[in-house]
Each structure stands twice: as C-alpha cells, then as structure tokens.
Amino acid sequence: MEQKIDIAVIGECLIELCANGTLADTSTLNKYFGGDTVTTAVAIARMGGNVTYLTQVGNDGFSEFILSSLQKEHIDTSLIKSNDEQNGMYIVSNCQDKKELLYYKRKTAATKLSIQDLSEDYIKKLKLIYTTGVIQSLSASSRELVKESFKIAKSNDVMTAYDPNYTSCFMNSTDTKEYFEEIIDYTDIIFISLKNDAQRLYEIDSIDKVMNYMWDRGVKIVVIKSHIDNGYYTGYRGEVNFREFYNSQKAIDVTASGDVFNGGFLYALTKGYTPFEATKFASVVSGLQTQNYGAIQAIPYYDKVMENIS
C-alpha cells in the first residue's frame, strides 16, 4: 500500500565529515549526512511523520549513501533524481573551545533542482511544503522551484512553511532578503531568527515589529527564535506567546537546533496541535537534541520527547 505523504521538504543533502578534535590535529574524519532541510526532515520522521525529501543527488560515489541514509530514517525518496554533478560537503570539528566549519558547495547536484521536479498534482495531495532560503540561493532554477511550489500550494490550500536561514558563510544578505520577499506572500508559516534574519536582513530588533510586518504580509503563523531572551515567540491570530528554550542549561552542542525545532513544530502542526502547542512540543525536541553531539545523530525519537513533556 502506498504511503500517504503529509509533508514535502525541498532541499540539498550534504555529506558531513566530522572530526573529533581540531581539523589540524585529527587523522580521522567520520562520514555522516546533513544539511539544514535534511535535519528538519529527519526530525519530522523521528517523530513519526510521513515526509518526502525532494532534491537531486550527484553520481559521485556518495549517492547510494545519501539515499540509504534517508531511507533508514523512513524518509520517502521517490522524488529524488540524480545527475552528474558532485554532492555538496562540509567538514566540521567537535571541539568544546572552538568550532570549525568548512563548506564545499560550488556547482553541486542540487543546483539542478527545477520546477520539473515537483508536479502540481503531487503538491495538491500534501498537507504542507517546507524549504529555506539556502535552497533558493543554489541556482536560478532552484529559486524558481521554491516560488512556483509555494504559489501552487497556496492556491490549493496546502500549508507552506519557510525559514530564511541566513548564514554569512555562503549567502549574501541582500539576495537572501530578496528570496524572502519573493515568497512571503505565499507563505503561511515563517521561522525567524531575531539575530540572523530580522536584524541582519531587515535591521529590525523588535519582536512586535517583526510580528506585525509578517502579519501585515499575510503570514498566519510567525515563530521568532530569540537567543537574547532564550526562547521562542509564537504569533498567531494577533496573540503572541513566549516559551523558553527547553533545558538550555544542559546544552552542549546547539548545531542545527533551529532546524530540529522546525521539524518538531511542523510535525505537531500537521497532527492537529495549535501553533502554541506545537512550539511547546518542538522546544522539547530541539532541547533534547542539544544535549548530545551531532546535528542529526542527536535528534531524539518521539517516545523520548513524550517522556519529557510536562
């Protein structure tokens, strides 16, 4: 029997090479898989959500590893295509006093993503579609895919969710703002980092101003992640609720915790939680993930999350 897919995530799966020590001193790199949207998709799947991942992978020796890794996480891979470009890669070191991160993302397989990769009929069957500004930054065709997918979803009452996920490592702030503005009118849910997105893209540091700007543009649900206040502001139907980061005093590695939060939130929302209930649920998912090393390796499973929700 064919599995009913609730959520489609558009993204790029990267190869992660991880050093247990500084890059200068290590003699061994451990191989994993990762990327912002992959992390979100894994979080959804570990909660028990039915999620498909849309990307293109390169035939460079890592393709089988990528596909098998996603499938082991019970993520549907039926929409994934392959091409002859290389897969993106990043190298990270796990050091308590210094974190090193190097990206290799030039002309990767996922730059070939285009509107031909996702049909209107498929989108109509979904509950929700999600992506980030990182994917728009890959190429003109991937940018077009995001915009058209969101437009189709919006016209068919399929929820859309987006995170600008601005990073100065490989994204231009002016372009990222343009990507954001391009799809905001078709977006139902937005995840915003107060520091990285609101302040750097819009020069806004007020929770109220961010909320009102998004609501005025038609965004229904706004989640602002504030490390200044150590928590999440969730805005919905004119009401704003605040929830602290879960057990932040126990955090030892916050890598990709925002992406994990997004996954927990989207899973909960598609299961009937209110936006405020979804924030509570997702805060526990993300909080538990920060208590171990590894962006994906540390993501908890549903039962563990339920044990920690009070």
Secondary structure, DSSP 8 states (H G I E B T S, - for coil): ------EEEE---EEEEEESS-TTT-S--EEEEE-HHHHHHHHHHHTT--EEEE-EEESSS-HHHHHHHHHHTT-B-TT-EEESSB--EEEEE--SS--EEEEE-TTBGGGG--GGGS-HHHHHT-SEEEEEHHHHTT-HHHHHHHHHHHHHHHHTT-EEEEE----TTT--HHHHHHHHHHHGGG-SEEEEEIIIIIIHHH----HHHHHHHHHHTT-SEEEEEETTTTEEEEEETTEEEEEE-TTGGG-S--TTHHHHHHHHHHHHHHTT--HHHHHHHHHHHHHHHTTSSSTTTT---HHHHHHH--
